[in-house]
Amino acid sequence: MKYKNYKKLLLLSLIGFLLLLWVTPILAQDYLPKTWKTRKVNLSFNKYYDWQDMENALRTLEKAYPKFLKLATIGKSYKGRELWYMTINNPETGKEMDKAAMYIDSNIHGNEVQGGEVCLYTIWYLMENYKYNPFIKELVDSRVFYIFPSVNPDGRDYWLHKGGSARTRQFPYDNDNDGLYDEDPVEDLDGDGEIGSMFIKVKPGEGTHRLSDKGDHLVAIKKNIEGKPDEVGDYKFVGSEGIDNDGDGRINEDEPGGTDPNRDFGSYWQPKGIQRGAGDYPFSWIESKHTKDFLYDHPNIAGVQAFHNSGGMLLRGPGAQLRGEYKRADLSVYDAIGKDGEKIIEGYRYYVIWSDLYTVWGGFIDFTHDLLGIYSFSNELWTSRSDLNRDKNTTNEEREFFDKFIDMDNKAIPMHEINHPKLGKVTIDRDQTKLSGRVPPNWLLEELCHRNMAFCLYHAYHMPNPVIKKIESEKVAQNLTKLKVVLYNDKLMPTMSASAIENKVQRPDILSIEGKVKVLAAGRNKSSSLADVPARYRRYFLRVEDSDVVYIDQKDLKNLRLNNGIPGKAEVQYEFLIEGKGKIKVKLDCLKGGKHIESYVIK
């Protein structure tokens, strides 16, 4: 009897265990968003990807979502790395070049890496949520995305693997003017993957640093009011970790590279005598030339986002005061998106480059705004210890508290001694590592990715979306008809920026009448409606109410050039005097707003 009960108990236990195995995966789904049924691709966003890992992740996504994703390259970097980018497009909703496109890139400065993870996260998030999130589905169906995780992969890998500064492009450059190139780089002498600061022990009073009160690191000696040392220093700073390879008495003064790739673009470019880091002429570097060619080959790009670090800023141009302020029509768009961006990314501030940061000659987003007519932002990712104190500058005490009790000293490397091949015994100390200061701790990286992606998607959402809203006709005489066509753009951005119109860098929009009819005259009704503009945006837009019709003097009235485009958050009406009758097609073709076609019968 006992044996039978034992068998029954064993059978019930086995059934319970099998049920647990079956139920556990279902319960696990509860930890995903309510509408997010599953993850097709598992990627981690609490780590930094080198360029090979990034390529592997991109290929995994492309394989998982072949309908939407296409991985391609615009060419090779100076050191032969592929400049990968991902195109996101739903071919079932239209051709790639027939939709407004959002361009996102990152890491033009090699040590400003986390934008690459934002780019990867954006691709992953759009694909994983497409089936379950109506907002994401609308964006993927109506927009195109071109996403470049790094436009300086040479610098990215140098920073991640070697620990050098790597801000510049990795092209041989004579930083110390000795006729040699890149001959004195940093060296990781202790093999821990980090470049520390080197100190030698000297007589008290001859040093630049002293041991901290706790005895765990070195601190710079304080000075009194007269500028004289107020403390005794017995450690002297001799340079960052490395060797004096060229025997000139200096250490690590000629790292690889030396030119700034974000000073190489052809808008208000200046030579290196004026702009530090500039090359010999605009687009002199292969990476920026590849980027420029891609942008000119894709006139459907209506929005640009470039990721840098750090400082927690949403930046717009101009990069130089000399350029002058943007036109009011463009400012209305920048201000509306930028101010909302401050709500999307907590702690970030919407700023102007030249006045709130510093002057930049030949910068990328000046090029895309001025010479391509694209609304362009540059985010400076991560504001130091941003989760601690958002209202004032973070104090040393707050920073130390963060490092010890929040980040758990994950970036701390103990002060230690090594035998230097030329200097003998030296002390290595680090107040920062690669993963401190300019980039967030790994556990805060995913939030940074999501919020900055959200800003990009908000930018993309407000790219122009013009449609033919209404077509009406009125018989005015025998075989003559007045045709009214109402165009409507429900987004913030116009189909042509004021910069594009002023600088004549964009082909006008085209409104065509196709059919066996003749267009005798055409005109535009100047009145614009603000009825559909949300109240919070109205202060950014100024429309002149004027019902007069302005007649248009163009040779080809069947293909009317809309030289001023279609405003944002407004509708415009065009009128045609048509001779003839029958079926026609009214076609709207906007480079940065896509195409829309409606059929109509003139009776």
PLY file of the C-alpha trace (Angstrom):
ply
format ascii 1.0
element vertex 603
property float x
property float y
property float z
element edge 602
property int vertex1
property int vertex2
end_header
0.00 0.00 0.00
2.82 2.29 0.89
4.59 1.37 -2.36
1.49 2.32 -4.42
1.19 5.66 -2.62
4.86 6.29 -3.30
4.37 5.61 -7.03
1.33 7.89 -7.10
3.25 10.66 -5.33
6.17 10.25 -7.74
3.81 10.43 -10.75
2.13 13.59 -9.43
5.53 15.18 -8.79
6.64 14.37 -12.32
3.45 15.86 -13.80
3.92 18.98 -11.66
7.52 19.35 -12.80
6.52 19.04 -16.48
3.75 21.61 -15.98
6.28 23.96 -14.40
8.58 23.60 -17.40
5.67 24.34 -19.72
4.35 27.33 -17.74
7.69 29.01 -16.94
8.36 30.36 -20.48
4.83 31.76 -20.59
5.26 33.48 -17.24
8.58 34.86 -18.40
6.80 36.77 -21.15
5.11 38.85 -18.45
8.40 40.66 -17.98
8.21 42.04 -21.51
6.00 45.02 -22.42
2.32 44.08 -22.57
2.17 44.33 -26.35
5.62 42.81 -26.89
4.99 39.09 -27.39
8.51 37.83 -27.90
12.09 38.70 -28.70
13.30 37.35 -32.00
16.88 38.61 -31.59
18.53 38.81 -28.18
21.12 41.57 -28.08
22.71 43.08 -24.99
22.78 46.83 -24.46
24.85 46.86 -21.29
28.12 46.47 -23.22
30.15 48.25 -25.89
30.67 46.60 -29.27
33.92 46.66 -31.18
33.58 46.87 -34.96
33.61 43.11 -35.59
31.02 42.52 -32.86
28.94 45.34 -34.34
29.07 43.76 -37.80
28.04 40.41 -36.32
25.06 42.00 -34.57
24.00 43.83 -37.73
24.19 40.63 -39.78
22.14 38.79 -37.17
19.42 41.43 -37.39
19.45 41.43 -41.19
19.08 37.64 -41.23
16.19 37.77 -38.74
14.32 40.54 -40.61
15.26 40.22 -44.31
12.05 41.88 -45.48
12.86 45.18 -43.76
16.64 45.29 -43.36
19.48 45.60 -45.84
23.09 45.82 -44.67
25.47 47.58 -47.04
28.70 49.57 -47.04
29.56 52.98 -48.47
33.22 51.98 -48.79
36.21 51.34 -46.60
37.89 53.45 -43.95
41.53 54.47 -44.26
42.59 51.27 -42.48
40.29 49.08 -44.54
37.29 48.62 -42.26
33.91 48.54 -43.97
31.70 51.58 -43.29
28.53 49.58 -42.63
25.05 51.04 -42.63
21.60 49.52 -42.32
18.61 50.53 -44.44
15.20 50.02 -42.86
12.32 50.05 -45.32
9.05 48.18 -45.78
8.91 47.46 -49.54
5.21 46.64 -49.31
4.41 50.28 -48.51
6.53 51.85 -51.24
9.95 52.22 -52.75
12.81 53.43 -50.60
13.42 56.62 -52.60
9.71 57.50 -52.57
9.64 58.07 -48.80
11.10 60.64 -46.45
14.25 59.24 -44.87
15.96 59.66 -41.51
19.77 59.51 -41.46
21.44 58.59 -38.15
25.19 58.26 -37.62
27.64 58.06 -34.76
31.22 57.93 -33.60
32.77 60.42 -36.04
35.14 60.98 -33.12
36.70 57.62 -32.36
36.45 57.83 -28.56
32.78 58.93 -28.60
31.46 55.42 -28.92
28.07 55.05 -27.25
26.17 56.48 -30.21
27.03 53.22 -31.99
25.02 51.34 -29.39
22.14 53.83 -29.82
22.18 53.08 -33.55
22.17 49.32 -32.99
19.42 49.64 -30.38
17.30 51.69 -32.79
17.46 49.02 -35.51
16.74 46.27 -32.98
13.88 48.11 -31.27
12.10 49.05 -34.50
12.19 45.46 -35.71
11.27 43.79 -32.42
8.30 46.12 -31.89
6.98 46.35 -35.45
4.28 43.70 -34.98
3.11 44.92 -31.61
3.40 48.70 -31.44
1.18 50.83 -33.75
3.46 53.88 -33.48
6.53 51.87 -34.49
4.62 50.21 -37.32
3.52 53.60 -38.66
7.12 54.85 -38.66
8.57 51.78 -40.36
5.78 51.72 -42.95
5.93 55.41 -43.82
9.63 56.26 -43.36
13.04 55.01 -44.39
15.97 54.86 -41.96
19.66 54.91 -42.88
21.65 54.02 -39.77
25.48 54.20 -39.51
26.75 52.86 -36.15
30.21 54.32 -36.80
31.64 56.60 -39.46
35.08 56.26 -37.84
35.48 52.53 -37.07
39.29 52.83 -37.06
39.10 55.26 -34.14
36.41 53.19 -32.41
38.54 50.05 -32.34
41.68 51.96 -31.38
39.88 53.41 -28.36
38.27 50.13 -27.32
41.34 47.94 -27.81
44.29 50.25 -27.28
42.86 52.81 -24.89
44.29 55.82 -26.72
42.48 59.12 -27.09
41.39 58.21 -30.64
39.26 61.34 -31.18
40.83 61.86 -34.59
40.77 59.70 -37.69
43.54 57.10 -37.78
45.46 58.61 -40.70
49.25 59.03 -40.21
49.94 62.52 -38.93
53.00 64.29 -37.56
51.65 65.75 -34.33
55.01 66.86 -32.95
56.49 68.22 -36.20
59.58 66.01 -36.13
59.18 64.56 -39.62
57.92 61.22 -38.27
54.36 59.90 -38.19
52.59 58.25 -35.25
55.92 57.13 -33.80
55.12 57.82 -30.14
51.72 56.31 -29.22
50.40 55.37 -25.80
51.30 51.88 -24.58
49.49 49.66 -22.12
52.61 48.68 -20.18
50.81 46.73 -17.44
48.49 44.93 -19.88
45.23 45.77 -18.13
43.54 47.33 -21.16
43.68 50.85 -19.79
46.05 53.81 -20.22
46.89 55.28 -16.84
48.97 58.22 -15.66
52.60 57.64 -14.70
54.32 59.19 -11.66
57.84 58.91 -10.29
58.81 59.39 -6.65
60.81 62.59 -6.05
62.04 64.60 -3.11
59.30 66.28 -1.03
58.48 69.66 -2.54
59.64 68.74 -6.05
56.48 66.86 -7.03
53.18 67.77 -8.65
51.12 65.29 -6.58
50.93 63.73 -3.15
49.36 60.63 -1.67
45.70 61.13 -0.71
44.72 61.20 2.96
43.36 57.69 2.57
46.54 56.60 0.87
44.74 54.93 -2.03
45.44 57.37 -4.88
47.43 60.46 -5.85
46.02 63.98 -5.76
47.36 67.22 -7.23
48.88 69.52 -4.66
46.82 72.57 -3.76
48.04 76.11 -4.25
47.53 79.13 -2.06
46.15 82.51 -3.08
49.53 83.63 -4.41
49.70 80.57 -6.67
52.48 78.89 -4.70
52.20 75.27 -3.53
50.32 75.00 -0.27
51.14 71.30 0.10
54.26 69.21 -0.31
54.30 67.03 -3.41
56.56 63.99 -3.59
55.20 62.39 -6.78
55.86 63.92 -10.20
53.60 63.37 -13.19
55.69 62.26 -16.21
53.01 61.42 -18.79
50.39 58.93 -19.75
51.31 55.27 -19.76
53.94 54.62 -22.42
57.52 55.08 -23.57
59.49 57.92 -25.17
59.86 56.01 -28.44
61.53 58.78 -30.45
63.92 59.95 -27.74
62.80 63.57 -27.73
62.20 63.72 -23.99
58.41 63.56 -24.34
56.09 60.59 -23.88
53.13 59.74 -26.13
53.08 63.08 -27.94
52.50 61.52 -31.38
49.59 59.09 -31.24
48.00 57.74 -34.44
45.99 60.36 -36.30
45.71 64.06 -35.68
42.95 65.53 -37.83
39.37 66.03 -36.69
36.90 64.37 -39.09
34.14 66.72 -37.94
36.05 69.70 -39.36
36.20 68.30 -42.90
32.79 69.26 -44.32
32.14 71.95 -46.86
30.10 74.53 -44.99
32.09 77.45 -43.56
35.21 75.29 -43.72
38.46 76.88 -42.55
42.08 75.67 -42.83
43.97 74.35 -39.82
45.52 77.75 -39.11
42.02 78.85 -38.09
40.27 75.58 -37.30
42.34 73.09 -35.35
42.06 69.58 -36.79
41.11 70.64 -40.32
42.62 68.84 -43.29
44.04 70.36 -46.46
40.64 71.03 -48.04
36.97 70.07 -47.50
36.22 66.35 -47.86
39.91 65.54 -47.96
39.42 62.36 -45.90
38.04 59.19 -47.45
35.41 58.61 -44.72
33.84 62.07 -45.06
33.94 61.81 -48.84
32.05 58.49 -48.68
29.51 60.09 -46.33
29.07 63.13 -48.57
28.53 60.95 -51.65
25.91 58.87 -49.85
23.96 61.96 -48.79
23.96 63.39 -52.31
22.82 60.03 -53.67
19.85 60.01 -51.26
17.94 63.29 -51.69
15.01 61.74 -49.82
16.83 62.33 -46.52
14.78 64.88 -44.57
16.23 64.46 -41.08
19.79 64.02 -39.78
20.95 62.93 -36.34
24.67 62.73 -35.47
25.73 61.31 -32.09
28.71 62.63 -30.12
29.64 62.77 -26.43
29.46 64.15 -23.84
27.58 66.86 -21.96
23.88 66.06 -22.33
23.04 68.45 -25.18
20.65 68.55 -28.13
22.64 70.73 -30.51
21.64 72.56 -33.65
23.67 74.89 -35.84
25.02 77.27 -36.78
28.50 76.17 -35.82
29.89 79.68 -36.30
28.43 83.09 -35.48
29.64 84.44 -38.82
27.13 82.26 -40.62
24.21 84.14 -39.08
21.05 82.78 -37.48
18.71 80.43 -39.31
15.58 81.70 -41.04
12.46 81.98 -38.89
10.70 79.16 -40.75
13.56 76.77 -39.94
13.86 77.95 -36.35
10.20 77.14 -35.80
10.90 73.49 -36.61
14.16 73.26 -34.65
12.65 74.92 -31.58
9.55 72.73 -31.56
11.52 69.48 -31.83
14.39 70.62 -29.61
12.15 71.77 -26.75
10.20 68.52 -26.84
13.54 66.72 -26.94
14.34 68.13 -23.49
11.28 66.26 -22.22
12.26 63.04 -23.99
15.85 62.94 -22.72
15.84 63.91 -19.06
18.60 66.31 -18.10
19.59 67.24 -21.68
19.43 70.84 -22.90
18.60 72.24 -26.34
21.52 74.46 -27.40
23.13 76.25 -30.35
26.65 75.06 -31.20
28.57 78.33 -31.56
26.94 80.23 -28.69
26.38 77.47 -26.13
29.34 75.17 -26.85
32.13 76.51 -29.09
32.76 77.54 -32.69
33.02 74.74 -35.24
34.16 75.44 -38.81
33.39 72.78 -41.41
31.10 70.74 -39.15
28.90 67.91 -40.37
25.48 69.24 -39.36
26.25 72.68 -40.80
26.95 70.90 -44.07
23.71 68.91 -43.99
21.63 71.97 -43.05
23.23 74.58 -45.32
24.15 72.58 -48.40
21.49 69.86 -48.31
18.59 71.67 -46.64
18.12 68.95 -44.00
16.92 69.56 -40.45
19.90 68.31 -38.44
20.65 67.70 -34.77
23.80 66.57 -32.98
23.34 65.00 -29.55
26.15 65.12 -27.02
25.43 61.87 -25.22
25.71 61.41 -21.46
25.92 64.08 -18.84
28.34 63.10 -16.11
26.62 61.43 -13.15
23.35 62.61 -14.63
21.24 60.47 -12.32
22.56 62.29 -9.24
22.17 66.01 -9.68
20.42 67.58 -12.66
19.98 71.10 -11.31
23.57 72.11 -10.60
27.14 71.00 -11.19
27.94 67.66 -9.59
30.32 67.98 -6.64
33.33 65.76 -5.96
31.53 64.34 -2.92
28.52 63.37 -5.04
30.81 61.85 -7.66
32.67 59.81 -5.07
29.37 58.64 -3.56
28.21 57.55 -7.00
31.44 55.66 -7.71
31.46 53.86 -4.36
27.85 53.13 -3.52
26.00 53.17 -6.86
28.54 51.99 -9.40
30.18 49.78 -6.74
33.69 50.85 -7.78
33.32 48.92 -11.04
35.71 51.29 -12.80
38.21 51.58 -9.99
41.75 50.35 -10.71
44.05 50.32 -7.66
47.17 52.46 -7.72
50.13 50.18 -8.40
53.78 50.13 -9.38
55.45 48.75 -12.50
59.01 48.58 -13.77
59.25 51.02 -16.65
61.86 50.03 -19.30
63.44 53.50 -19.23
62.27 55.24 -16.04
62.60 52.35 -13.63
59.95 52.06 -10.93
56.87 54.19 -11.70
53.48 54.46 -10.05
50.39 53.99 -12.24
47.27 55.79 -11.07
43.92 56.37 -12.76
41.20 58.79 -11.86
39.27 57.66 -14.94
39.15 54.64 -17.22
37.70 54.24 -20.69
34.30 53.50 -19.19
34.09 56.57 -17.00
33.61 60.26 -17.60
32.63 60.42 -21.27
30.53 57.26 -21.45
27.90 55.93 -19.04
28.42 52.90 -16.84
27.25 49.77 -18.63
24.15 49.45 -16.49
22.96 52.93 -17.55
23.71 52.43 -21.23
20.33 50.96 -22.22
18.40 53.94 -20.83
20.68 56.28 -22.79
20.04 54.19 -25.91
16.28 54.23 -25.49
15.84 57.93 -24.75
18.09 59.04 -27.60
16.42 56.61 -29.96
13.06 58.06 -28.88
14.31 61.53 -29.82
15.37 60.25 -33.26
11.97 58.64 -33.79
10.24 61.86 -32.75
12.39 63.71 -35.30
11.51 61.11 -37.95
7.81 61.27 -37.06
7.77 65.00 -37.84
9.45 64.70 -41.24
7.10 65.95 -43.99
4.11 63.81 -44.92
2.33 65.71 -47.72
-0.83 64.29 -49.28
-3.40 65.33 -51.83
-6.20 66.03 -49.38
-8.97 67.05 -51.75
-9.72 67.56 -55.46
-12.71 69.59 -56.63
-13.80 70.89 -60.03
-16.11 73.64 -61.27
-17.32 74.08 -64.84
-16.56 77.65 -65.93
-17.25 77.52 -69.70
-17.68 75.13 -72.62
-14.91 72.54 -72.29
-13.20 74.61 -69.53
-12.95 73.50 -65.92
-11.40 75.06 -62.82
-9.69 72.30 -60.87
-8.90 72.87 -57.18
-6.23 70.69 -55.54
-5.70 70.94 -51.78
-2.36 69.68 -50.44
-1.92 69.00 -46.75
1.18 68.33 -44.63
0.32 67.24 -41.09
3.90 67.19 -39.78
6.11 69.94 -38.35
8.65 69.95 -41.16
7.91 71.58 -44.52
8.82 69.66 -47.64
11.51 72.27 -48.33
13.43 73.97 -45.56
14.06 77.70 -45.71
17.75 76.87 -46.09
17.07 74.65 -49.10
14.99 77.40 -50.73
17.47 80.18 -49.95
20.56 78.26 -51.08
18.80 76.53 -54.01
20.12 73.12 -53.01
16.94 71.09 -53.50
14.80 70.34 -56.53
11.34 71.92 -56.05
8.33 69.73 -55.35
6.31 68.86 -58.46
2.50 68.87 -58.76
1.53 67.16 -62.02
-1.68 66.80 -64.01
-1.47 63.67 -66.15
-4.09 62.93 -68.82
-5.44 64.01 -72.21
-6.19 67.55 -71.09
-4.49 70.91 -71.49
-3.60 73.19 -68.57
-4.17 76.80 -69.64
-3.34 78.54 -66.36
-2.38 77.75 -62.78
-2.32 79.64 -59.52
-1.81 79.24 -55.78
-4.19 80.32 -53.09
-2.01 81.98 -50.46
-4.25 81.25 -47.49
-3.00 78.64 -45.05
-4.86 76.87 -42.28
-3.59 76.33 -38.75
-6.72 74.51 -37.65
-4.93 71.18 -37.14
-1.88 72.55 -35.34
-1.84 71.50 -31.65
-1.92 74.50 -29.35
1.56 73.80 -27.95
3.06 74.17 -31.43
1.21 77.24 -32.61
3.71 79.70 -31.15
6.35 78.26 -33.50
4.36 78.90 -36.69
3.30 82.15 -38.38
0.92 82.00 -41.31
-0.27 85.02 -43.34
-3.99 84.75 -44.00
-4.50 85.95 -47.56
-7.13 84.59 -49.92
-5.71 86.11 -53.09
-4.71 83.72 -55.85
-1.20 84.22 -57.20
-0.96 83.08 -60.80
2.12 81.13 -61.75
4.27 81.89 -64.76
5.91 78.61 -65.76
6.32 77.02 -69.17
5.15 73.54 -68.17
1.96 74.04 -66.18
1.13 70.32 -66.28
4.23 69.76 -64.10
4.01 72.66 -61.71
7.15 73.39 -59.69
6.30 74.26 -56.08
9.36 76.39 -55.47
8.55 77.01 -51.81
7.41 73.49 -51.03
4.53 72.71 -48.68
4.65 74.23 -45.19
4.52 72.15 -42.04
1.21 71.78 -40.20
-0.67 73.55 -42.97
-2.56 73.09 -46.21
-2.15 74.93 -49.52
-4.52 75.10 -52.48
-3.59 75.18 -56.15
-6.01 75.98 -58.97
-5.77 74.93 -62.60
-7.74 76.06 -65.63
-8.23 72.85 -67.60
-9.28 72.45 -71.24
-10.74 69.04 -71.98
-12.32 66.24 -69.99
-11.81 62.65 -68.98
-9.76 60.73 -66.44
-6.69 62.44 -65.04
-4.08 61.65 -62.41
-2.97 64.29 -59.95
0.53 63.47 -58.76
2.52 65.09 -55.95
6.26 64.37 -56.01
8.34 65.72 -53.10
12.01 64.79 -52.72
11.79 64.87 -48.93
8.14 63.97 -48.56
7.52 61.11 -50.94
4.92 60.71 -53.66
1.13 60.72 -53.61
-1.20 60.06 -56.56
-4.97 60.51 -56.84
-7.21 59.78 -59.83
-10.04 62.13 -60.83
-12.55 62.39 -63.65
-13.27 65.78 -65.25
-16.75 65.67 -66.73
0 1
1 2
2 3
3 4
4 5
5 6
6 7
7 8
8 9
9 10
10 11
11 12
12 13
13 14
14 15
15 16
16 17
17 18
18 19
19 20
20 21
21 22
22 23
23 24
24 25
25 26
26 27
27 28
28 29
29 30
30 31
31 32
32 33
33 34
34 35
35 36
36 37
37 38
38 39
39 40
40 41
41 42
42 43
43 44
44 45
45 46
46 47
47 48
48 49
49 50
50 51
51 52
52 53
53 54
54 55
55 56
56 57
57 58
58 59
59 60
60 61
61 62
62 63
63 64
64 65
65 66
66 67
67 68
68 69
69 70
70 71
71 72
72 73
73 74
74 75
75 76
76 77
77 78
78 79
79 80
80 81
81 82
82 83
83 84
84 85
85 86
86 87
87 88
88 89
89 90
90 91
91 92
92 93
93 94
94 95
95 96
96 97
97 98
98 99
99 100
100 101
101 102
102 103
103 104
104 105
105 106
106 107
107 108
108 109
109 110
110 111
111 112
112 113
113 114
114 115
115 116
116 117
117 118
118 119
119 120
120 121
121 122
122 123
123 124
124 125
125 126
126 127
127 128
128 129
129 130
130 131
131 132
132 133
133 134
134 135
135 136
136 137
137 138
138 139
139 140
140 141
141 142
142 143
143 144
144 145
145 146
146 147
147 148
148 149
149 150
150 151
151 152
152 153
153 154
154 155
155 156
156 157
157 158
158 159
159 160
160 161
161 162
162 163
163 164
164 165
165 166
166 167
167 168
168 169
169 170
170 171
171 172
172 173
173 174
174 175
175 176
176 177
177 178
178 179
179 180
180 181
181 182
182 183
183 184
184 185
185 186
186 187
187 188
188 189
189 190
190 191
191 192
192 193
193 194
194 195
195 196
196 197
197 198
198 199
199 200
200 201
201 202
202 203
203 204
204 205
205 206
206 207
207 208
208 209
209 210
210 211
211 212
212 213
213 214
214 215
215 216
216 217
217 218
218 219
219 220
220 221
221 222
222 223
223 224
224 225
225 226
226 227
227 228
228 229
229 230
230 231
231 232
232 233
233 234
234 235
235 236
236 237
237 238
238 239
239 240
240 241
241 242
242 243
243 244
244 245
245 246
246 247
247 248
248 249
249 250
250 251
251 252
252 253
253 254
254 255
255 256
256 257
257 258
258 259
259 260
260 261
261 262
262 263
263 264
264 265
265 266
266 267
267 268
268 269
269 270
270 271
271 272
272 273
273 274
274 275
275 276
276 277
277 278
278 279
279 280
280 281
281 282
282 283
283 284
284 285
285 286
286 287
287 288
288 289
289 290
290 291
291 292
292 293
293 294
294 295
295 296
296 297
297 298
298 299
299 300
300 301
301 302
302 303
303 304
304 305
305 306
306 307
307 308
308 309
309 310
310 311
311 312
312 313
313 314
314 315
315 316
316 317
317 318
318 319
319 320
320 321
321 322
322 323
323 324
324 325
325 326
326 327
327 328
328 329
329 330
330 331
331 332
332 333
333 334
334 335
335 336
336 337
337 338
338 339
339 340
340 341
341 342
342 343
343 344
344 345
345 346
346 347
347 348
348 349
349 350
350 351
351 352
352 353
353 354
354 355
355 356
356 357
357 358
358 359
359 360
360 361
361 362
362 363
363 364
364 365
365 366
366 367
367 368
368 369
369 370
370 371
371 372
372 373
373 374
374 375
375 376
376 377
377 378
378 379
379 380
380 381
381 382
382 383
383 384
384 385
385 386
386 387
387 388
388 389
389 390
390 391
391 392
392 393
393 394
394 395
395 396
396 397
397 398
398 399
399 400
400 401
401 402
402 403
403 404
404 405
405 406
406 407
407 408
408 409
409 410
410 411
411 412
412 413
413 414
414 415
415 416
416 417
417 418
418 419
419 420
420 421
421 422
422 423
423 424
424 425
425 426
426 427
427 428
428 429
429 430
430 431
431 432
432 433
433 434
434 435
435 436
436 437
437 438
438 439
439 440
440 441
441 442
442 443
443 444
444 445
445 446
446 447
447 448
448 449
449 450
450 451
451 452
452 453
453 454
454 455
455 456
456 457
457 458
458 459
459 460
460 461
461 462
462 463
463 464
464 465
465 466
466 467
467 468
468 469
469 470
470 471
471 472
472 473
473 474
474 475
475 476
476 477
477 478
478 479
479 480
480 481
481 482
482 483
483 484
484 485
485 486
486 487
487 488
488 489
489 490
490 491
491 492
492 493
493 494
494 495
495 496
496 497
497 498
498 499
499 500
500 501
501 502
502 503
503 504
504 505
505 506
506 507
507 508
508 509
509 510
510 511
511 512
512 513
513 514
514 515
515 516
516 517
517 518
518 519
519 520
520 521
521 522
522 523
523 524
524 525
525 526
526 527
527 528
528 529
529 530
530 531
531 532
532 533
533 534
534 535
535 536
536 537
537 538
538 539
539 540
540 541
541 542
542 543
543 544
544 545
545 546
546 547
547 548
548 549
549 550
550 551
551 552
552 553
553 554
554 555
555 556
556 557
557 558
558 559
559 560
560 561
561 562
562 563
563 564
564 565
565 566
566 567
567 568
568 569
569 570
570 571
571 572
572 573
573 574
574 575
575 576
576 577
577 578
578 579
579 580
580 581
581 582
582 583
583 584
584 585
585 586
586 587
587 588
588 589
589 590
590 591
591 592
592 593
593 594
594 595
595 596
596 597
597 598
598 599
599 600
600 601
601 602
